[in-house]
Amino acid sequence: MATETSSGSEHFQERQRAAARTLDESVQAQMARAFSGLSPIALALAHADWALHMLASPGRQAQLAQRALELSLQAWRNTGVAPDEAAPEKDGRFADAGWSQWPYSAVKEGFKATDAWWREVAHQGGGVSRHHQHMVDFFTGQALDALSPSNWAVTNPEVLRVARETQGRSLQEGFKFFLQDFREYLGANADTPAESLAPLEYAVGKDVAVTPGKVVFRNHLIELIQYSPSTDKVLPEPVLIVPSCIMKYYILDLSPHNSMVKYLVDKGHTVFIISWRNPDASDRDLKMQDYLSAGVLAAMAAARSRTGAERLHTVGYCLGGTFLAIAAAAMGRLARKKGGPREGERTAKEQALIPADLPQLASVILLAAQTDFTEPGELGVFIDEDQLATLRQNMNDKGYLSGKQMGGSFVYLASRGLLWGRNTRRYLMGEDDASFDLMSWNADTTRLPARMHSEYLDALFLNNALASGQYRFAGATVALMDIDAPMMVVATTRDHVSPWKSVYKIHLQTDTHVTFVLAEGGHNAGIVSEPGRPRRSYQIASVEDNTGWIDPDDWKAQAPVVQGSWWEAMHAWIAERSGAPAKPPAMRAEHAVCDAPGAYVMTRYAD
């Protein structure tokens, strides 16, 4: 009888705990929705850390009061400067000549002084944790950008001038655009079928992703596209491109004039590229090891079987580059067994996850790809225990991270241009959004499976397991030092997703040849940098085995600057590590699943 009573009590307590968890999760979900998916607890802790340290710093407060006076006087003096004597305006928001005329010059200078002062106030410095300081700096900047006088019609002389010149039509058009966007927002539904979605400006397979080829391999996670040769002879080592699963692959095969795929094909390379499946709720339990095994490694094995090539050049972009680095390290670890007492031995996990018929890596090329995550740039604002707990809860409800949510995060990172600048042009000046292939691609969002994304953030961003030698794959820890192929690593100067100094840390983690390239541009536009594009340049220098560490600032100061596209340097670098050109490998009919760009890239979702 006592046992039954004890069991009933435990069952009742478990039900109470379950009910409490359900209530907590419901409240936390409502709070997250109210804060646009951010954790209000994380935001409150960061600002409390900053505020308490500020309260305990009367000297700092006095210094800031003095600084406020200095900035006010400076703003007053700048307002009185004649337009023809004023220094060139560096802030693009105030580039129009109208900002140099009173009263707008006073509004501009007053805002610039206020902006400078609040940014100094936010950057408390000593005592505030590094992550909390980053959050306070970031969200202070977000608030200041929102309050810019360039965002409001009555304080923006350019908006008023255009309204006068068009007799108000610009404001009318802007209001129409606002109503159009507002209706689309209200009508947005996660369950909207793909056929009901607005068509992309640039149709996949018609305007973009048009380089001829065939899907020659398909599994539940990827389609592998092999492109048709356009030259009589090709280099014998194929090139496999691993794009990020965060994006549709065709950012590297946009319009013919700016397609990296077409460029490489026309230069005599046999090119393969992975097209990742756009997941749904049924894929919630896909893991990072699935993306490595059924994705990167399966594609390598398929490329070898389709061409007979023993060696393979590999290119990884963004998260695809991180995946490629892990796969290359695992392959290097297996290669070390050859000739040793364990030659030929493969553990059960290695047999299950690493194909036996992989080619040798002729090279590993990483594009804007991080392997050390201690300095993740602006993305670090969203990475801490509270933020990830909020994100996990949202993903667990759906089974995936929605493309809309991921796209919103990237808008946060560049809100001055992508949000406020766009709103000013579209709603206040009546200018429709620019239509070009990269913007159309940007609207073609993808999802990520809940478990895979959670593992990625936990292991790499939060714990930096890859750089510290603690990330495990195929039953063993991954050491990037095991990569034995020569490497080319490309970073971009204005990358908010993979800051170049973070990418540069590959020099600390490997002991192989590394050619480092620092290209002008951002995370996307710096990579899609075709020959002939004006005002493009890059720096390039190589570090041989055992050369030692060179500080990134010292590297930048001494590396030569080359005008033009870094694509040309990549092609030459690959060619130096390839055999003599030969007849292109045959594309056998039994391997052709369908024509490029395949089926997976066509999958779209409302969210």
MARVOMI-629599 format. One record per residue (C-alpha): x, y, z; chain. Coordinates in Angstrom, 2 decimals. Example, Ala and Ser with C-alpha at 12.3 -4.5 7.8 and 13.67 -1.06 7.14 Angstrom:
<atoms>
east;north;up;cadena
12.30;-4.50;7.80;A $
13.67;-1.06;7.14;A $
</atoms>
This chain:
<atoms>
east;north;up;cadena
0.00;0.00;0.00;A $
2.86;2.37;0.92;A $
4.56;1.58;-2.37;A $
1.42;2.45;-4.35;A $
1.08;5.72;-2.40;A $
4.75;6.61;-3.08;A $
4.35;5.80;-6.78;A $
1.20;7.92;-7.02;A $
2.95;10.82;-5.30;A $
5.91;10.63;-7.71;A $
3.55;10.51;-10.67;A $
1.69;13.58;-9.36;A $
4.98;15.46;-8.84;A $
6.12;14.58;-12.35;A $
2.87;15.93;-13.77;A $
3.39;19.13;-11.77;A $
6.91;19.49;-13.14;A $
5.67;18.88;-16.69;A $
2.92;21.47;-16.25;A $
5.45;23.96;-14.83;A $
7.79;23.40;-17.79;A $
4.93;23.89;-20.22;A $
3.93;27.15;-18.51;A $
7.55;28.39;-18.47;A $
8.06;27.56;-22.13;A $
4.83;29.31;-23.07;A $
5.78;32.48;-21.21;A $
9.32;32.44;-22.61;A $
8.01;31.91;-26.14;A $
5.69;34.92;-25.79;A $
8.60;37.02;-24.51;A $
10.80;35.90;-27.40;A $
8.11;36.84;-29.93;A $
7.75;40.25;-28.31;A $
11.51;40.78;-28.69;A $
11.71;39.56;-32.31;A $
13.21;36.20;-31.38;A $
15.85;37.63;-29.04;A $
16.15;36.61;-25.42;A $
14.93;39.48;-23.20;A $
16.87;37.93;-20.32;A $
20.15;38.13;-22.25;A $
19.42;41.73;-23.25;A $
18.53;42.70;-19.66;A $
21.66;41.07;-18.23;A $
23.91;42.86;-20.72;A $
22.41;46.28;-20.02;A $
22.36;45.69;-16.25;A $
26.07;44.79;-16.39;A $
26.76;48.02;-18.28;A $
24.51;50.21;-16.07;A $
25.93;48.97;-12.76;A $
29.48;49.58;-13.89;A $
28.52;53.04;-15.12;A $
26.90;53.88;-11.76;A $
30.10;52.86;-10.01;A $
32.24;55.10;-12.25;A $
31.74;58.78;-11.32;A $
35.01;59.68;-13.01;A $
33.81;58.20;-16.25;A $
30.52;60.09;-15.89;A $
32.38;63.38;-15.46;A $
34.53;62.59;-18.49;A $
31.43;61.90;-20.58;A $
29.83;65.17;-19.44;A $
32.93;67.03;-20.60;A $
32.84;65.11;-23.86;A $
29.21;66.10;-24.41;A $
30.17;69.76;-24.15;A $
33.07;69.30;-26.60;A $
30.87;67.57;-29.16;A $
28.16;70.21;-28.81;A $
30.64;73.01;-29.49;A $
32.07;71.06;-32.43;A $
28.58;70.59;-33.90;A $
27.89;74.32;-33.49;A $
31.12;75.23;-35.30;A $
30.47;72.74;-38.12;A $
26.98;74.15;-38.64;A $
28.45;77.57;-39.35;A $
30.93;76.37;-41.99;A $
30.11;77.44;-45.54;A $
29.15;74.53;-47.83;A $
32.09;75.14;-50.18;A $
34.53;75.09;-47.24;A $
33.14;72.00;-45.49;A $
35.06;68.74;-45.53;A $
33.61;66.00;-47.78;A $
30.82;64.10;-46.05;A $
31.88;60.52;-45.28;A $
28.48;59.30;-44.08;A $
26.46;58.25;-47.13;A $
23.20;59.07;-45.36;A $
24.09;62.76;-45.51;A $
25.79;62.90;-48.91;A $
23.07;64.98;-50.60;A $
23.95;68.67;-50.98;A $
20.79;69.64;-49.09;A $
22.34;68.53;-45.81;A $
24.87;71.37;-46.04;A $
22.10;73.99;-45.98;A $
20.55;75.40;-42.80;A $
18.47;74.15;-40.92;A $
19.35;70.66;-42.12;A $
23.04;71.20;-41.48;A $
22.19;71.89;-37.82;A $
20.00;68.78;-37.66;A $
22.76;66.69;-39.21;A $
25.56;67.98;-37.01;A $
23.42;67.69;-33.91;A $
22.63;64.07;-34.70;A $
26.25;63.24;-35.50;A $
27.35;64.69;-32.17;A $
24.62;62.80;-30.32;A $
25.51;59.60;-32.18;A $
29.21;59.93;-31.32;A $
28.46;60.67;-27.66;A $
26.07;57.76;-27.12;A $
28.49;55.34;-28.75;A $
31.15;56.51;-26.31;A $
28.70;56.17;-23.43;A $
27.80;52.64;-24.49;A $
31.43;51.56;-24.70;A $
31.96;51.46;-20.94;A $
35.13;49.44;-21.08;A $
36.60;48.09;-17.83;A $
34.57;45.60;-15.85;A $
31.79;44.83;-18.34;A $
32.08;41.33;-19.78;A $
33.25;41.16;-23.38;A $
30.00;39.63;-24.64;A $
27.80;42.08;-22.73;A $
29.85;45.01;-24.02;A $
29.45;43.71;-27.56;A $
25.68;43.50;-27.10;A $
25.40;47.01;-25.63;A $
27.56;48.49;-28.41;A $
25.55;46.69;-31.09;A $
22.06;47.55;-29.89;A $
23.04;51.14;-29.08;A $
24.17;51.45;-32.70;A $
20.90;49.90;-33.85;A $
18.87;52.45;-31.86;A $
20.94;55.38;-33.12;A $
20.62;54.24;-36.73;A $
16.84;54.09;-36.27;A $
16.78;57.68;-34.97;A $
18.82;59.16;-37.81;A $
17.15;62.27;-39.33;A $
17.73;60.71;-42.75;A $
14.94;58.22;-41.93;A $
12.20;60.85;-41.59;A $
10.62;62.91;-44.34;A $
10.42;66.23;-42.47;A $
14.12;66.19;-41.55;A $
15.54;64.81;-44.80;A $
16.17;67.55;-47.38;A $
16.73;65.02;-50.18;A $
13.26;63.51;-49.60;A $
11.67;66.98;-49.60;A $
13.56;68.04;-52.73;A $
12.48;64.95;-54.65;A $
8.89;65.48;-53.47;A $
8.96;69.06;-54.82;A $
10.51;68.01;-58.11;A $
7.93;65.26;-58.64;A $
5.05;67.38;-57.31;A $
4.42;64.84;-54.56;A $
4.41;61.75;-56.77;A $
7.43;60.30;-54.95;A $
5.51;60.33;-51.67;A $
2.45;58.84;-53.35;A $
4.53;56.03;-54.84;A $
6.23;55.47;-51.51;A $
2.86;55.15;-49.77;A $
1.76;52.61;-52.39;A $
4.91;50.58;-51.75;A $
4.24;50.76;-48.00;A $
0.67;49.49;-48.39;A $
1.87;46.75;-50.74;A $
4.52;45.56;-48.28;A $
2.12;45.83;-45.34;A $
-0.48;43.70;-47.10;A $
2.17;41.11;-47.89;A $
3.24;41.11;-44.24;A $
-0.32;40.60;-43.00;A $
-0.91;37.86;-45.55;A $
2.32;36.01;-44.78;A $
1.59;32.45;-43.69;A $
4.09;29.73;-42.96;A $
1.75;27.21;-44.57;A $
1.49;29.07;-47.89;A $
2.22;26.52;-50.64;A $
5.24;27.14;-52.86;A $
3.12;27.64;-55.95;A $
1.35;30.58;-54.26;A $
4.57;32.42;-53.45;A $
5.50;35.49;-55.48;A $
7.91;34.46;-58.24;A $
11.56;35.42;-57.90;A $
12.77;38.34;-60.00;A $
15.40;36.06;-61.53;A $
14.01;32.60;-62.26;A $
16.24;29.70;-61.28;A $
17.22;27.70;-64.36;A $
16.19;30.51;-66.72;A $
17.94;33.70;-65.57;A $
20.33;32.32;-62.94;A $
21.83;28.86;-62.39;A $
21.92;28.34;-66.16;A $
25.38;26.83;-66.65;A $
24.72;23.54;-68.53;A $
25.14;20.33;-66.58;A $
23.51;17.25;-65.08;A $
22.61;16.08;-61.61;A $
24.77;12.95;-61.44;A $
24.12;11.88;-57.84;A $
21.26;12.32;-55.40;A $
20.55;11.20;-51.86;A $
18.17;12.44;-49.15;A $
20.39;15.45;-48.43;A $
22.14;16.57;-51.62;A $
22.05;16.66;-55.37;A $
25.48;16.70;-57.00;A $
25.68;18.67;-60.24;A $
28.41;18.00;-62.80;A $
28.80;20.77;-65.37;A $
29.34;20.13;-69.05;A $
32.81;21.03;-70.35;A $
33.17;24.09;-72.55;A $
36.79;23.49;-73.58;A $
38.43;20.75;-75.68;A $
40.72;19.81;-72.81;A $
40.34;20.03;-69.03;A $
42.67;19.73;-66.06;A $
42.58;16.12;-64.84;A $
41.63;16.96;-61.25;A $
37.96;17.98;-60.90;A $
36.86;20.86;-58.68;A $
34.15;20.12;-56.09;A $
32.38;23.18;-54.65;A $
30.70;22.89;-51.24;A $
28.39;25.90;-50.76;A $
26.80;26.75;-47.44;A $
23.54;25.00;-46.61;A $
22.41;28.36;-45.20;A $
22.04;29.58;-48.78;A $
21.01;28.28;-52.19;A $
24.07;27.07;-54.07;A $
23.56;29.28;-57.10;A $
25.14;32.31;-55.48;A $
28.18;30.77;-57.19;A $
26.27;30.30;-60.46;A $
24.33;33.54;-60.86;A $
23.99;35.21;-64.26;A $
26.52;33.99;-66.86;A $
28.65;37.13;-66.53;A $
29.21;36.71;-62.76;A $
29.01;32.93;-62.32;A $
32.06;31.44;-60.60;A $
30.99;28.04;-61.87;A $
30.93;29.19;-65.50;A $
34.26;30.99;-65.04;A $
35.94;27.79;-63.83;A $
34.32;25.65;-66.53;A $
35.48;28.09;-69.22;A $
38.99;27.94;-67.76;A $
39.16;24.22;-68.37;A $
38.02;22.71;-65.06;A $
35.59;19.84;-64.55;A $
33.29;21.37;-61.93;A $
30.93;19.70;-59.46;A $
28.76;21.55;-56.96;A $
26.54;20.39;-54.09;A $
22.91;21.51;-54.06;A $
21.61;21.03;-50.52;A $
18.05;19.90;-49.90;A $
15.83;22.61;-48.39;A $
14.59;20.80;-45.25;A $
11.13;20.58;-43.71;A $
9.83;19.54;-40.29;A $
10.47;15.85;-41.03;A $
14.22;16.62;-41.15;A $
14.36;17.95;-37.58;A $
16.77;15.21;-36.43;A $
19.38;15.59;-39.18;A $
22.77;16.09;-37.51;A $
26.00;17.81;-38.44;A $
27.53;14.39;-39.06;A $
24.83;13.80;-41.69;A $
25.90;16.97;-43.51;A $
29.52;15.83;-43.34;A $
28.96;12.19;-44.28;A $
25.94;12.18;-46.62;A $
26.85;15.64;-47.87;A $
30.53;16.55;-48.28;A $
32.12;13.09;-48.19;A $
29.42;11.43;-50.30;A $
29.89;14.16;-52.92;A $
33.66;13.54;-52.97;A $
33.15;9.83;-53.50;A $
30.59;10.46;-56.24;A $
32.88;12.93;-58.02;A $
35.61;10.29;-58.07;A $
33.29;7.55;-59.35;A $
31.84;9.80;-62.10;A $
35.25;10.88;-63.44;A $
37.72;8.21;-62.31;A $
39.93;10.99;-60.91;A $
42.24;9.97;-58.06;A $
42.76;13.56;-56.91;A $
40.22;16.32;-56.29;A $
40.36;20.06;-55.72;A $
37.78;21.24;-53.19;A $
36.22;24.66;-52.56;A $
34.06;25.45;-49.51;A $
32.07;28.65;-49.02;A $
30.94;29.99;-45.61;A $
29.53;27.11;-43.53;A $
30.31;24.81;-46.46;A $
33.95;25.76;-45.93;A $
33.74;24.84;-42.26;A $
32.24;21.48;-43.22;A $
34.99;20.98;-45.81;A $
37.73;21.75;-43.27;A $
36.30;19.14;-40.87;A $
36.03;16.55;-43.65;A $
39.57;17.26;-44.87;A $
40.93;16.88;-41.34;A $
39.13;13.55;-40.88;A $
40.55;12.34;-44.21;A $
44.02;13.48;-43.14;A $
43.70;11.51;-39.91;A $
42.84;8.37;-41.86;A $
45.74;8.99;-44.25;A $
48.17;9.05;-41.32;A $
47.31;5.42;-40.60;A $
48.81;4.34;-43.92;A $
52.20;2.76;-43.52;A $
51.74;2.44;-39.77;A $
50.76;-0.48;-37.53;A $
47.07;0.42;-37.95;A $
47.11;0.60;-41.75;A $
43.85;-0.61;-43.21;A $
42.01;-0.49;-39.87;A $
38.76;1.45;-39.83;A $
36.54;1.71;-36.79;A $
32.85;0.98;-37.05;A $
32.02;4.69;-36.99;A $
34.61;5.44;-39.67;A $
33.16;2.69;-41.85;A $
29.64;4.05;-41.32;A $
30.39;7.73;-41.89;A $
33.46;7.92;-44.17;A $
33.22;6.30;-47.63;A $
36.05;3.91;-48.47;A $
36.50;5.17;-52.05;A $
37.39;8.80;-51.40;A $
39.84;10.60;-53.70;A $
43.00;12.23;-52.48;A $
42.63;15.96;-51.86;A $
44.73;17.96;-54.30;A $
43.82;21.18;-52.47;A $
41.41;22.71;-49.97;A $
40.10;26.21;-50.75;A $
38.04;28.00;-48.09;A $
35.97;31.08;-48.98;A $
34.84;33.34;-46.12;A $
34.79;30.30;-43.85;A $
35.55;30.32;-40.13;A $
37.33;27.53;-38.31;A $
37.94;29.53;-35.12;A $
34.81;31.12;-33.64;A $
36.22;33.20;-30.79;A $
35.72;36.33;-32.90;A $
32.51;35.68;-34.86;A $
31.90;39.35;-35.60;A $
28.42;40.82;-35.24;A $
26.85;37.35;-35.18;A $
28.34;36.93;-31.71;A $
25.64;39.28;-30.41;A $
23.12;36.45;-30.85;A $
25.25;33.69;-29.32;A $
25.03;32.95;-25.61;A $
23.26;30.39;-23.43;A $
20.05;32.40;-23.07;A $
19.86;33.31;-26.75;A $
20.45;29.72;-27.83;A $
17.86;28.40;-25.36;A $
15.31;30.78;-26.91;A $
16.33;29.75;-30.42;A $
16.21;26.02;-29.59;A $
12.70;26.34;-28.24;A $
11.55;28.05;-31.42;A $
13.26;25.45;-33.62;A $
11.94;22.53;-31.60;A $
8.38;23.76;-32.12;A $
8.84;23.86;-35.90;A $
11.58;21.33;-36.50;A $
13.74;23.85;-38.35;A $
15.13;27.37;-38.33;A $
13.07;29.30;-40.85;A $
14.65;31.13;-43.73;A $
12.72;34.24;-42.77;A $
14.19;34.21;-39.26;A $
17.69;33.63;-40.59;A $
17.26;36.43;-43.13;A $
16.06;38.76;-40.37;A $
19.25;38.10;-38.42;A $
21.36;39.20;-41.39;A $
19.23;42.36;-41.77;A $
20.08;43.14;-38.13;A $
23.79;42.99;-38.98;A $
23.51;45.63;-41.71;A $
20.31;47.45;-40.75;A $
21.59;50.90;-41.76;A $
21.54;49.91;-45.43;A $
19.25;46.90;-45.60;A $
16.48;48.32;-43.40;A $
16.63;52.08;-42.86;A $
18.30;53.00;-46.12;A $
15.88;50.81;-48.05;A $
12.86;52.24;-46.21;A $
13.96;55.78;-47.00;A $
14.42;55.07;-50.69;A $
11.28;52.95;-51.03;A $
8.72;54.64;-48.76;A $
9.90;58.27;-48.70;A $
11.35;58.67;-52.20;A $
9.15;56.22;-54.10;A $
12.05;54.21;-55.53;A $
11.36;50.55;-56.15;A $
13.88;48.02;-54.88;A $
16.84;47.43;-57.14;A $
16.43;44.32;-59.24;A $
19.55;42.25;-59.84;A $
20.50;38.63;-59.54;A $
22.19;38.77;-56.12;A $
19.13;40.44;-54.55;A $
16.84;37.83;-56.11;A $
19.06;35.07;-54.73;A $
18.97;36.75;-51.31;A $
15.16;36.46;-51.31;A $
15.36;32.73;-52.08;A $
15.83;31.68;-48.46;A $
16.56;28.24;-47.01;A $
15.85;26.48;-43.76;A $
18.15;24.57;-41.42;A $
17.19;21.41;-39.47;A $
16.68;22.03;-35.76;A $
19.19;19.50;-34.47;A $
21.93;20.29;-36.97;A $
21.69;24.04;-36.35;A $
21.65;23.58;-32.60;A $
24.76;21.36;-32.77;A $
26.50;23.85;-35.02;A $
25.88;26.79;-32.67;A $
26.65;24.83;-29.49;A $
29.79;23.08;-30.65;A $
31.37;25.73;-32.87;A $
30.11;29.17;-31.86;A $
29.52;28.65;-28.13;A $
32.34;26.21;-27.30;A $
34.74;26.73;-30.23;A $
35.22;22.96;-30.27;A $
36.79;22.77;-33.73;A $
39.65;25.18;-33.06;A $
40.29;23.68;-29.62;A $
40.48;20.10;-30.91;A $
37.33;18.96;-29.11;A $
34.94;18.49;-32.04;A $
34.24;14.80;-32.71;A $
33.40;13.16;-36.00;A $
33.45;9.47;-36.93;A $
34.45;8.42;-33.44;A $
37.47;10.69;-33.00;A $
38.30;14.31;-32.33;A $
39.03;16.47;-35.37;A $
42.39;18.25;-35.54;A $
42.75;20.75;-38.37;A $
46.50;20.08;-38.10;A $
45.74;16.79;-39.88;A $
44.89;18.58;-43.13;A $
47.77;17.61;-45.41;A $
46.61;19.24;-48.67;A $
47.76;22.73;-49.69;A $
45.22;25.40;-48.80;A $
44.02;28.67;-50.26;A $
41.97;30.69;-47.76;A $
39.98;33.70;-48.96;A $
38.55;36.38;-46.67;A $
36.89;39.72;-47.41;A $
37.56;43.11;-45.89;A $
33.98;44.04;-44.91;A $
32.66;40.67;-43.84;A $
30.23;40.94;-40.89;A $
29.61;37.16;-40.87;A $
33.17;35.81;-41.09;A $
35.52;38.69;-40.13;A $
38.79;38.41;-41.99;A $
40.98;38.34;-38.89;A $
38.94;35.40;-37.61;A $
39.33;33.57;-40.94;A $
43.07;34.36;-40.83;A $
43.44;32.20;-37.71;A $
43.63;29.16;-39.99;A $
47.39;29.86;-39.87;A $
47.38;28.92;-36.16;A $
45.48;25.69;-36.70;A $
47.24;24.05;-39.66;A $
50.76;23.08;-40.63;A $
50.49;22.97;-44.39;A $
51.00;25.43;-47.22;A $
48.50;28.30;-46.91;A $
47.96;30.99;-49.52;A $
45.86;33.70;-47.90;A $
43.78;36.12;-49.98;A $
42.12;39.25;-48.60;A $
39.61;40.56;-51.14;A $
37.72;43.83;-51.20;A $
34.01;43.58;-50.40;A $
31.63;41.87;-48.02;A $
30.62;38.29;-47.30;A $
28.73;37.85;-50.57;A $
29.82;40.62;-52.93;A $
33.48;40.08;-52.06;A $
33.24;36.43;-53.11;A $
31.11;37.06;-56.21;A $
33.81;39.27;-57.70;A $
34.12;38.38;-61.35;A $
36.89;39.67;-63.65;A $
36.05;43.03;-65.15;A $
34.17;44.41;-62.18;A $
35.50;47.93;-61.48;A $
37.24;48.99;-58.28;A $
38.10;45.46;-57.19;A $
41.43;44.42;-55.70;A $
42.89;41.84;-53.36;A $
46.01;41.07;-51.37;A $
47.69;37.69;-51.60;A $
50.65;36.04;-49.90;A $
51.70;32.48;-49.11;A $
52.97;30.91;-45.92;A $
55.05;27.78;-46.41;A $
55.30;24.90;-43.97;A $
56.86;25.83;-40.61;A $
57.20;29.52;-41.53;A $
55.71;30.65;-38.24;A $
53.02;33.08;-37.21;A $
52.62;36.49;-38.83;A $
50.30;38.98;-37.12;A $
47.28;39.75;-39.36;A $
47.92;43.50;-39.28;A $
51.56;42.89;-40.23;A $
50.40;40.57;-43.02;A $
48.03;43.22;-44.36;A $
50.74;45.88;-44.23;A $
53.21;43.84;-46.27;A $
51.09;41.69;-48.62;A $
51.06;43.08;-52.17;A $
47.85;44.58;-53.56;A $
46.66;43.22;-56.90;A $
44.05;45.01;-58.99;A $
41.26;42.90;-60.42;A $
39.44;39.70;-59.48;A $
40.89;37.14;-57.09;A $
39.15;34.46;-59.21;A $
42.08;34.72;-61.62;A $
44.54;34.04;-58.80;A $
42.46;31.03;-57.68;A $
42.45;29.54;-61.18;A $
46.21;29.99;-61.52;A $
46.80;28.51;-58.04;A $
44.69;25.43;-58.86;A $
46.38;25.00;-62.26;A $
49.83;24.98;-60.60;A $
48.70;22.00;-58.52;A $
47.11;20.08;-61.37;A $
48.30;17.71;-64.07;A $
48.48;18.30;-67.80;A $
45.16;19.05;-69.55;A $
43.45;16.07;-71.13;A $
40.20;15.07;-72.78;A $
37.14;15.82;-70.57;A $
35.70;12.81;-68.72;A $
32.57;11.37;-70.29;A $
29.25;12.09;-68.59;A $
27.63;8.66;-68.72;A $
23.89;8.54;-69.35;A $
23.24;6.08;-66.49;A $
24.58;8.63;-64.01;A $
22.34;11.49;-65.18;A $
19.44;11.97;-62.74;A $
18.13;15.14;-64.39;A $
19.33;18.37;-65.95;A $
20.94;21.11;-63.86;A $
19.97;22.98;-61.73;A $
18.10;19.96;-60.36;A $
15.04;19.65;-58.13;A $
16.31;20.48;-54.63;A $
17.16;24.10;-55.47;A $
13.58;24.69;-56.61;A $
12.07;23.99;-53.18;A $
10.78;27.20;-51.61;A $
8.87;27.93;-48.40;A $
7.00;30.96;-47.14;A $
9.07;30.89;-43.97;A $
</atoms>
